[in-house]
Amino acid sequence: MQKNKSYLEVYWIAGTQDIPIGSLPEVLEEALQSGITCFQYREKGKGSLQKFEDRKQMARICQNLCRKYQTPFIVNDDVELALEIEADGIHIGQEDQHILEVLPLFKEKIVGLSCYDEKEINSANQLKELSYYGIGPVFGTISKEDAKPPIGVKKLSELVNKASKPTVAIGGINTKNIAEILQTEVGGAAVISAVTQAKSISQTIRQLKGQL
């Protein structure tokens, strides 16, 4: 994995709607203790917190945990929230607020952009201020209701090689298919359910790092 930023290695994404047992802060702390390298707070979909103040309160709790473990805290899509709490960065999808409007608001911060195909990678390559690209979905995913068709590992590898910035793979990645991901040049794997539904979070994260 050459095109690497160390914080992309095991990049966990979650909101309260993703936690089947316990609370998001409890699971997050266990994940941080187990070695995740980045956390993205993504409060979206069925069962998510709808009020801004509730999201802000939860985000601050998660942010403080990330600071405790010196791990980047990134907010998904919610520009207002990310600015309000001074998050370490923001991740924007192609259907979210336009990236050109977002970049000036997050100077000296981490800014990630979702990319699905060559056209989106080529456009992202023109934006020097971007920090990384999230490429996928690689496999079918249960965590995002409006996910596009999976691109597969071969296409992931091609897109990573076209990217001028570090990359993280996303979409249906788990302990059974992580070996395929690690054979490409991608900088890391972003996961949701692989952690939230894990029997052992510490063992899962070690597997995602290729240590087992």
Beta strands, then each sheet from edge to edge (+ up, - down):
strand 1: 10-14
strand 2: 38-41
strand 3: 73-76
strand 4: 89-92
strand 5: 110-115
strand 6: 132-135
strand 7: 167-170
strand 8: 189-191
sheet 1: 1+ 2+ 3+ 4+ 5+ 6+ 7+ 8+ 1+
end
